[in-house]
Amino acid sequence: MRIFIATGEVSGDIQGALVAKKLIELDDSMELVGFGGHRMHISGVENIYDMSTMSTMGILEGMNPILAFKKLGAFNKLKEYIEANPIDMMLLVDNQGINLLLVEYCKKNNIPCIYYFPPHVGIWGRWNAKKLRSCKSVITQFTFDYNVYKKHNCNVMFSGHPFVDLKNVEPKPLNIPSKKYTVGVLFGSRMQEINKLSPVFIQSMALLNKMFSGNIRFLIPIAYPEYRKTIDSIMKKHSKLLDGLCYTLLENDETESVYAHSDVIILSSGTSSLIASCYEKPMVICYKISYITYFIARFFVKGGFVGMPNIILGKSVVPELLQSDCNSDAITDQVMHYLTDENIYNSVKKELADVKKHLGDKNVIERVAKEIIKLTKECIKK
């Protein structure tokens, strides 16, 4: 049984790796190949191209990875591989920009495909739902998406979200000075986020350090090893602001510990906000995209929120600082409110505890892997 797994960006690499590991666990004869990063590779997938750093945010921005996908020869490499090594199933994970293109490719070439972590059509872009009618299954993690896919006659399954099985383990000690407060600062999992947000976040770190007279430390996880060089360069440019600050960069297996150690987290919208919710960590969600994309999105985004905690709970639980509101003064104010007002801090923690209740039943990955194996076997029999 040969399955091609196509992921993109860091979050896709994480989710693809979790499923890949479980697929091999359930069937050790499984042959997995695909587009993924180092997490997929460690989980037993033969990567023929690393797509995990090619993603972007936004409508217009989304054209870039598609162009790169074709220009860099990844699409040709995919077609050449499949011609030489016929596959039994294409498993698409996240990465809407490129994977919607692959849905069309599979349809034209009679290749069965499953879309796991499909586009959030319940929030915006409902027109994408009908594009997935040809999929053997659309496996979605949220009921607001499930309802839209069902309405458009897709073969849809609500799996629940893997983070419902997330276990909040005791954090390992950090080799940095202890301070009264610890703030996680997540520059982002996309190069676009890092370039736009990290300078603003660094300015906020300097302001917070001043406000708390140095009795604060910062944890900065590097989402992907390829980003280290860019982050080092940005931090060098802002060395004066960072002078005298207590901070440490977390890499590889250490990155996830930021959620356990931090009192408050500054981050961009996306997967990280959902993980922070599962840890019940008060956060400040920041978002910067092109103004043209933002202007267009305002007319299509349902509910008015961009952060997953707020979207899931249907109300503003954690602050969202968008576009020009995403500045160092505003971020600093929000973090100050959390760290100086115990009532606000505990109230937000209590609200975030409800997020996990919306993520479905436990054992998500096993449920998803079994569904993939079942559908693949059915396609082989045909």
C-alpha positions as CSV (number, residue, x, y, z in Angstrom):
1,M,0.0,0.0,0.0
2,R,1.6,3.2,-1.2
3,I,0.3,6.6,0.0
4,F,1.6,10.0,-1.0
5,I,1.3,12.6,1.7
6,A,1.4,16.3,0.6
7,T,1.9,18.8,3.3
8,G,3.1,22.4,3.5
9,E,4.2,24.8,6.2
10,V,5.2,23.7,9.7
11,S,1.7,23.0,11.0
12,G,1.1,20.7,8.0
13,D,4.4,18.9,8.6
14,I,3.4,18.4,12.2
15,Q,-0.1,17.0,11.4
16,G,1.2,14.9,8.5
17,A,3.9,13.4,10.7
18,L,1.4,12.4,13.4
19,V,-0.8,10.6,10.9
20,A,2.2,9.0,9.2
21,K,3.5,7.6,12.4
22,K,0.1,6.1,13.3
23,L,-0.3,4.6,9.7
24,I,3.0,2.7,10.0
25,E,2.0,1.6,13.5
26,L,-1.2,0.1,12.2
27,D,0.4,-1.4,9.1
28,D,4.1,-1.8,9.0
29,S,4.0,-2.7,5.3
30,M,2.8,0.8,4.5
31,E,5.0,2.8,2.1
32,L,4.8,6.5,2.7
33,V,6.3,9.1,0.4
34,G,5.5,12.8,0.0
35,F,6.2,16.5,0.3
36,G,7.0,17.3,4.0
37,G,9.6,18.6,6.4
38,H,11.9,17.0,9.0
39,R,9.0,15.9,11.2
40,M,7.5,13.9,8.4
41,H,10.9,12.4,7.6
42,I,11.4,11.3,11.3
43,S,8.0,9.7,11.2
44,G,9.0,7.4,8.4
45,V,8.0,9.4,5.2
46,E,10.4,9.5,2.3
47,N,10.3,13.2,1.4
48,I,10.9,13.9,-2.3
49,Y,10.6,17.7,-1.7
50,D,10.5,19.9,1.4
51,M,7.5,22.2,1.1
52,S,7.4,23.2,4.8
53,T,8.9,26.7,4.4
54,M,7.1,27.7,1.2
55,S,3.7,28.8,2.7
56,T,2.2,32.3,3.1
57,M,-0.8,34.0,4.6
58,G,-3.5,35.9,2.6
59,I,-5.3,35.8,-0.7
60,L,-2.8,37.5,-3.0
61,E,0.1,36.2,-1.0
62,G,-1.2,32.6,-1.6
63,M,-0.2,32.9,-5.3
64,N,3.5,32.8,-4.3
65,P,3.8,29.2,-3.1
66,I,1.8,28.0,-6.2
67,L,4.2,29.8,-8.5
68,A,7.1,28.5,-6.5
69,F,5.7,25.0,-6.5
70,K,5.7,25.0,-10.3
71,K,8.8,27.1,-10.9
72,L,11.0,25.0,-8.6
73,G,10.0,21.8,-10.3
74,A,8.1,20.3,-7.3
75,F,5.0,19.7,-9.4
76,N,7.1,17.9,-12.2
77,K,8.9,15.9,-9.5
78,L,5.5,14.8,-8.2
79,K,4.2,13.8,-11.6
80,E,7.4,11.9,-12.5
81,Y,7.4,10.0,-9.2
82,I,3.7,8.9,-9.6
83,E,4.3,7.9,-13.2
84,A,7.2,5.7,-12.1
85,N,5.6,4.6,-8.8
86,P,1.8,4.5,-9.0
87,I,0.2,5.4,-5.7
88,D,-2.9,4.0,-4.0
89,M,-3.9,7.2,-2.3
90,M,-3.0,10.9,-2.2
91,L,-3.3,12.3,1.3
92,L,-3.4,16.1,1.3
93,V,-2.7,17.8,4.6
94,D,-3.5,21.5,5.2
95,N,-1.6,23.9,2.7
96,Q,-4.7,25.1,0.9
97,G,-2.8,27.0,-1.8
98,I,-1.0,24.0,-3.3
99,N,-3.3,21.2,-2.2
100,L,-6.3,22.6,-3.9
101,L,-4.2,22.4,-7.1
102,L,-3.4,18.8,-6.3
103,V,-7.1,18.0,-5.8
104,E,-7.7,19.0,-9.4
105,Y,-4.6,17.1,-10.5
106,C,-5.9,13.9,-8.8
107,K,-9.4,14.4,-10.3
108,K,-8.0,14.7,-13.9
109,N,-5.7,11.7,-13.4
110,N,-8.1,9.4,-11.6
111,I,-6.0,9.3,-8.4
112,P,-8.0,8.8,-5.2
113,C,-7.4,11.5,-2.7
114,I,-8.3,12.4,0.9
115,Y,-8.1,15.9,2.3
116,Y,-7.1,16.1,6.0
117,F,-7.1,19.6,7.6
118,P,-9.0,21.0,4.6
119,P,-9.7,24.8,4.0
120,H,-11.8,26.5,6.8
121,V,-14.8,27.0,4.6
122,G,-16.9,27.7,7.7
123,I,-15.0,30.9,8.3
124,W,-14.3,32.1,4.8
125,G,-13.9,30.9,1.2
126,R,-17.1,28.7,1.1
127,W,-16.6,28.4,-2.6
128,N,-13.7,26.0,-2.0
129,A,-16.1,23.4,-0.6
130,K,-17.4,22.3,-4.0
131,K,-13.8,21.9,-5.2
132,L,-13.5,18.9,-2.8
133,R,-16.4,16.9,-4.0
134,S,-14.1,14.6,-5.9
135,C,-12.2,13.6,-2.7
136,K,-12.8,10.2,-1.3
137,S,-13.1,11.9,2.1
138,V,-12.7,15.4,3.5
139,I,-11.6,14.9,7.1
140,T,-12.3,18.1,9.0
141,Q,-11.5,19.0,12.6
142,F,-14.2,21.6,13.2
143,T,-18.0,21.3,13.2
144,F,-18.3,24.8,11.6
145,D,-16.4,23.4,8.5
146,Y,-18.1,20.0,8.6
147,N,-21.6,21.7,8.2
148,V,-20.5,23.6,5.1
149,Y,-18.8,20.6,3.4
150,K,-21.9,18.5,4.1
151,K,-24.1,21.2,2.6
152,H,-22.0,21.1,-0.6
153,N,-22.4,17.3,-0.9
154,C,-18.8,16.4,0.0
155,N,-17.8,13.0,1.5
156,V,-17.0,14.6,4.8
157,M,-16.0,13.2,8.2
158,F,-15.7,15.1,11.5
159,S,-12.6,13.7,13.1
160,G,-12.1,16.1,15.9
161,H,-8.7,17.9,16.4
162,P,-5.5,16.0,17.4
163,F,-4.9,18.6,20.1
164,V,-7.7,17.2,22.1
165,D,-5.2,14.4,23.0
166,L,-2.5,16.9,23.9
167,K,-1.1,16.2,27.3
168,N,0.3,19.1,29.3
169,V,3.5,17.5,30.6
170,E,5.6,19.0,33.3
171,P,8.1,21.4,31.7
172,K,11.8,20.6,31.9
173,P,14.0,23.2,33.7
174,L,15.4,25.9,31.5
175,N,19.1,26.9,31.6
176,I,18.3,30.6,32.0
177,P,17.9,32.9,35.0
178,S,14.6,32.6,36.8
179,K,12.4,35.7,36.7
180,K,9.0,36.7,38.1
181,Y,7.4,36.5,34.7
182,T,8.0,34.4,31.6
183,V,6.6,35.5,28.2
184,G,6.6,33.3,25.1
185,V,7.3,35.2,21.9
186,L,6.4,33.2,18.8
187,F,7.7,35.0,15.7
188,G,5.7,32.6,13.5
189,S,5.9,29.5,11.4
190,R,6.0,31.2,8.1
191,M,8.8,33.4,6.7
192,Q,6.3,36.1,5.9
193,E,5.1,36.2,9.6
194,I,8.7,36.3,10.9
195,N,9.7,39.2,8.7
196,K,6.6,41.2,9.5
197,L,6.1,40.5,13.2
198,S,9.5,39.9,14.8
199,P,10.6,43.5,14.7
200,V,7.3,44.6,16.4
201,F,7.6,41.7,19.0
202,I,11.2,42.7,19.8
203,Q,10.1,46.3,20.5
204,S,7.4,44.9,22.8
205,M,10.0,42.8,24.6
206,A,12.1,45.9,25.3
207,L,9.1,47.8,26.6
208,L,8.0,45.0,28.9
209,N,11.5,44.6,30.2
210,K,11.5,48.3,31.1
211,M,8.1,48.1,32.7
212,F,9.0,45.2,34.9
213,S,12.5,46.5,35.7
214,G,14.2,43.5,34.1
215,N,12.2,41.0,36.2
216,I,10.9,39.2,33.1
217,R,12.3,36.6,30.7
218,F,11.4,35.8,27.1
219,L,11.3,32.4,25.3
220,I,11.5,32.5,21.5
221,P,10.9,29.1,19.8
222,I,12.3,28.6,16.3
223,A,9.5,26.8,14.4
224,Y,11.8,25.4,11.8
225,P,15.6,25.0,11.6
226,E,15.7,26.8,8.3
227,Y,14.5,30.0,10.0
228,R,17.4,30.3,12.4
229,K,19.5,32.3,10.0
230,T,16.7,34.8,9.3
231,I,15.9,35.2,13.0
232,D,19.6,35.7,13.9
233,S,19.8,38.4,11.2
234,I,16.7,40.2,12.5
235,M,17.9,40.0,16.1
236,K,21.3,41.4,15.1
237,K,19.6,44.4,13.5
238,H,17.7,45.0,16.8
239,S,20.7,44.2,19.1
240,K,20.3,47.6,20.9
241,L,16.7,46.8,21.9
242,L,17.7,43.3,23.0
243,D,20.7,44.5,25.1
244,G,20.1,43.6,28.7
245,L,17.1,41.5,28.1
246,C,16.8,37.9,29.5
247,Y,15.8,35.7,26.5
248,T,16.6,32.4,25.0
249,L,15.9,30.7,21.7
250,L,14.3,27.3,21.8
251,E,15.1,24.9,19.0
252,N,14.2,21.4,17.9
253,D,12.5,19.3,20.7
254,E,12.6,22.3,23.1
255,T,10.2,24.5,21.0
256,E,7.0,23.0,22.4
257,S,8.1,23.7,26.0
258,V,7.3,27.4,25.4
259,Y,3.6,26.7,26.1
260,A,4.3,25.0,29.5
261,H,6.8,27.6,30.7
262,S,5.1,30.8,29.7
263,D,2.7,32.9,31.8
264,V,1.6,34.8,28.6
265,I,2.2,34.2,25.0
266,I,2.6,36.7,22.1
267,L,1.9,35.0,18.8
268,S,0.4,35.1,15.3
269,S,-3.0,33.6,14.5
270,G,-3.0,29.9,13.6
271,T,-2.0,26.6,15.1
272,S,0.0,28.1,17.9
273,S,-3.1,29.9,19.3
274,L,-4.9,26.6,19.5
275,I,-2.0,24.9,21.3
276,A,-1.8,27.8,23.7
277,S,-5.6,27.5,24.4
278,C,-5.1,23.8,25.2
279,Y,-2.5,24.9,27.8
280,E,-4.9,27.6,29.0
281,K,-2.3,30.3,28.4
282,P,-3.5,33.9,28.0
283,M,-2.3,35.2,24.8
284,V,-2.1,38.2,22.5
285,I,-2.9,37.3,18.8
286,C,-1.2,39.5,16.2
287,Y,-1.9,39.5,12.5
288,K,-0.3,41.5,9.6
289,I,-1.0,40.9,5.9
290,S,-1.1,43.1,2.8
291,Y,-3.8,45.8,3.1
292,I,-5.3,44.7,-0.2
293,T,-5.8,41.2,1.2
294,Y,-7.1,42.5,4.5
295,F,-9.6,44.8,2.7
296,I,-10.9,41.9,0.6
297,A,-11.0,39.4,3.5
298,R,-13.2,41.8,5.6
299,F,-16.1,41.1,3.2
300,F,-15.7,37.3,3.3
301,V,-14.6,36.3,6.8
302,K,-17.5,35.1,8.9
303,G,-17.7,36.1,12.6
304,G,-15.0,38.8,12.4
305,F,-12.3,36.9,14.3
306,V,-9.0,35.6,13.0
307,G,-7.8,33.7,16.2
308,M,-8.9,30.1,16.6
309,P,-9.8,30.5,20.3
310,N,-12.2,33.3,19.5
311,I,-13.6,31.6,16.4
312,I,-14.3,28.4,18.3
313,L,-15.9,30.1,21.3
314,G,-17.7,32.6,19.1
315,K,-16.7,35.6,21.2
316,S,-13.7,37.8,21.9
317,V,-11.8,35.9,24.7
318,V,-8.3,36.9,23.8
319,P,-7.2,40.2,22.2
320,E,-6.6,40.3,18.4
321,L,-4.3,43.1,17.2
322,L,-4.7,43.4,13.4
323,Q,-2.8,45.4,10.9
324,S,-2.0,48.9,12.3
325,D,-3.3,47.9,15.7
326,C,-0.5,45.3,15.8
327,N,2.2,47.6,17.3
328,S,4.6,47.4,20.2
329,D,2.6,49.7,22.5
330,A,-0.7,47.8,22.0
331,I,1.0,44.4,22.6
332,T,2.8,45.7,25.7
333,D,-0.5,47.0,27.1
334,Q,-2.3,43.7,26.6
335,V,0.5,41.7,28.2
336,M,0.7,44.2,31.1
337,H,-3.1,43.7,31.7
338,Y,-2.6,40.0,32.0
339,L,0.5,40.1,34.3
340,T,-0.8,42.9,36.6
341,D,-4.4,42.0,37.0
342,E,-5.0,38.5,38.5
343,N,-8.7,38.6,37.9
344,I,-8.3,39.2,34.1
345,Y,-5.6,36.6,33.9
346,N,-7.7,33.9,35.7
347,S,-10.9,34.8,33.8
348,V,-9.2,34.3,30.4
349,K,-7.7,31.0,31.6
350,K,-11.1,29.8,32.6
351,E,-12.6,30.8,29.2
352,L,-9.7,29.0,27.3
353,A,-10.4,25.8,29.2
354,D,-13.6,25.6,27.2
355,V,-11.8,25.4,23.8
356,K,-10.8,21.8,24.3
357,K,-14.5,20.8,24.8
358,H,-15.1,21.8,21.2
359,L,-12.3,19.7,19.7
360,G,-14.2,16.3,19.6
361,D,-13.5,13.0,21.2
362,K,-10.1,11.6,22.1
363,N,-7.9,9.3,20.0
364,V,-8.3,11.4,16.9
365,I,-5.1,10.3,15.1
366,E,-6.0,6.6,15.4
367,R,-9.5,7.3,14.1
368,V,-8.1,9.2,11.2
369,A,-5.4,6.7,10.3
370,K,-8.0,3.8,10.4
371,E,-10.3,5.8,8.0
372,I,-7.4,6.4,5.6
373,I,-6.4,2.7,5.6
374,K,-10.0,1.6,5.1
375,L,-10.6,4.0,2.1
376,T,-7.3,3.1,0.5
377,K,-8.0,-0.6,0.7
378,E,-11.5,0.0,-0.9
379,C,-9.8,1.9,-3.8
380,I,-7.3,-0.9,-4.3
381,K,-10.1,-3.5,-4.5
382,K,-11.7,-1.5,-7.3
